[in-house]
Amino acid sequence: STPAERAMGKSSSARSSSTLRAERGADAFRRSVTNNDSHSTFMRRSAAFVVAEQPVSTAESEAFAQEVQTRNDKDEKLVPNLCRVFREGGWQLLLAVVVAAIRGVELPGITMAFGLIFQAFNFMPSDPWRMQHELVICLIIFSCIGFITFSFQFCASLLFGHASERVTLDFRIRSLNAILHQDAAYFDNPRHAPGKLITRLATDAPNVKAVMDARMMSVIYNMTAWVLCVVIALVHAWPVGVLGMAM
């Protein structure tokens, strides 16, 4: 072949390759346009479906929403009831209260023992041996008061601690049981989210326990001691008793 023929062949092959590339580019452009049209059509249909599925607010639905809101507000208004908490303690809590009340006799017993000491000193001029005898009796009385106070303090602390743990455990079990028996609509309320319920369950139980721990024991035996001291003061010297009650 001549050089002219070879040049013509190269030019024809170049034209055919450029034509093939142009056709491929046109096909790719048409495919992209078709895909864009399909995607746009799908988005329009999806938007129309979402708009069609939106709930229509009616008077019945608004009344139901208002009723649900009212129930939720009532659930938030909790009435504290210590008697119900104490009732869960049973006989163990009652025994702990009795032991704590006996523990409160310590202060009136000490006051009576001090009275015996002052009476023993009255025998010093006339009968020193009898004074010593009376003081030994007072020493024995003080020792008995200390031992009894320690024993009842230990028993009361043990009983109150066990009763508070029992009530706290029962409270947690019953609360969790009540939560697990709720229907699915109960958890749709944001106030009843699982995280908030677990937090309330973890924080409310120690608050119940705080009602029945050593602080309650201190209140009981302090009240017992106060009442007995007032009675002793009114019996032996009523003006001093009235003055103490007034103060």
LINJO-V183254 format. One record per pair of residues at least 12 apart in sequence whose C-alpha atoms are under 7 Angstrom apart, sorted by the first residue. I is the first residue (numbers start at 1). J is the second residue. D is the distance in Angstrom with one decimal. If there is no record, write none. Layout:
{{I	J	D} {I	J	D}}
This chain:
{{88	167	6.1} {89	163	5.7} {89	167	6.0} {92	159	6.7} {92	163	6.3} {93	160	6.6} {93	163	5.9} {96	156	5.3} {96	159	5.3} {96	160	5.9} {99	152	6.1} {99	156	5.6} {100	152	7.0} {100	156	5.6} {100	217	5.9} {100	220	6.2} {100	221	5.4} {101	220	6.0} {101	221	5.0} {101	224	5.8} {103	149	5.8} {103	152	5.6} {103	153	6.3} {103	221	6.0} {104	221	3.9} {104	222	6.1} {104	224	5.2} {104	225	4.9} {105	224	6.9} {105	225	5.8} {106	145	6.6} {106	149	6.4} {107	225	6.1} {108	225	6.4} {108	228	6.3} {108	229	5.6} {113	138	6.2} {113	141	7.0} {116	138	6.8} {117	135	6.3} {117	138	6.5} {120	134	5.5} {120	135	6.4} {157	214	6.4} {160	212	6.3} {160	213	5.7} {160	214	7.0} {161	213	5.9} {164	209	5.2} {164	212	5.4} {164	213	6.4} {165	209	6.9} {168	205	5.6} {168	208	6.5} {168	209	5.9} {171	205	6.8} {172	201	6.7} {172	205	6.6}}
